Amino acid sequence: MMHFPKVVFLIFFLSVFCDSCKKYEDGPAFSIRSKKERISNAWKVKYYSENGTDKSDYFNSTYANNILVVEKNGSYLFSYKYNSVVDYTESGTWKFNSNKTLINFLKTAPGTDTTDMKINRLKEDELWLLDGDSVIKEYHLVPF
């Protein structure tokens, strides 16, 4: 039989960390760090696929030295060397949708564009994103 203080502690613990319980298809089931803390990092693409076909080698040679820096303040920077020749850098802002299952990137330079990506996994050391309708693009990112 549980004592009253243990029950109160359990209820408090679950209510405080409920926001960190499993929300994404591929986990994690639980994290003490907030979603904003976990996504704020410098990331690089480790795995890329289109409609389930691994195209990681193609992606990493076409977008060499790719790095996505996501800041807690809501800004991001994405850079790479296209075909190992042309330097590309874009910047903008990011935010979660209301239930934190999607991340919205609003590119502000160069030009403007909006991309919503589904989050499949959000861990301290892994970020898995899905993008696309007719061609489903899957990105597995790891810290840079």
KAJO-V856073 format. One record per helix or strand. SS is the DSSP state (a for helix, b for strand). FROM is the first residue (numbers start at 0). LEN is the number of residues. Records with the same first field share a line. If there is no record, write none. Layout:
SS=FROM-LEN + FROM-LEN
This chain:
a=3-17 + 34-5 + 55-7
b=20-1 + 29-1 + 40-10 + 52-2 + 62-8 + 74-8 + 85-11 + 101-8 + 112-11 + 125-6 + 136-7
